[in-house]
């Protein structure tokens, strides 16, 4: 069984989480920390000020990416690694399963999002951020069609279950939810809507996913972890 960690590390300091508002990867970690009631110092980096590329931050994360966890002298990058660390350090609730079948199922769904869903989403998101929608419209349409195939799999899974990994919220739900919400925010832009990618009818097309998304908004700590600038823009 995972241990329950003291509130501070050996140096008497709180664990620190470096993050940026709107990053789905940072959001995963914040949702994990809040759900587990992890005491931590929030270190928000302003993307508009390029604080994630500042020398002080590059000294602990040379890629200049978020999130980063610092626990005393221990530094960890990559959201999945950080989520796993927090799950091992803070026992409840367990997010990677209590049994071998549950753990396997959770990692299966994590893999679906990491290796199938996310690469397809990037094929839409990257041209939006790059301002080259017209040049990549054909590929975007193909990516969107394949994303709907992935969403159909998710729909089938949550149709008869409350959560992707079984009878309680897991790391798979957190990762899938953050990735999907980020995609929906991007495809909701006016310049993308004109491409008619089929995401406007999400509630009618995927009623079980819609109910799952609603359940996710009610988990412990959801409001605290929600990207703050999304509330005003």
Secondary structure, DSSP 8 states (H G I E B T S, - for coil): ------SS-TTS--EEEEE-TT-HHHHHHHHHHHHTT--EEEEE--GGGTGGGSHHHHTT-TT--S-EEEETTEEEESHHHHHHHHHHHS-SS-SS-SSHHHHHHHHHHHHHIIIIIHHHHHHHHHHHHHT-TGGGHHHHHHHHHHHHHHHHHHHHHHHS-SBTTBSS--HHHHHHHHHHHHHHHHHTSHHHHTT--S-TTHHHH-HHHHHHHHHHTTSTTHHHHS-GGGGT-
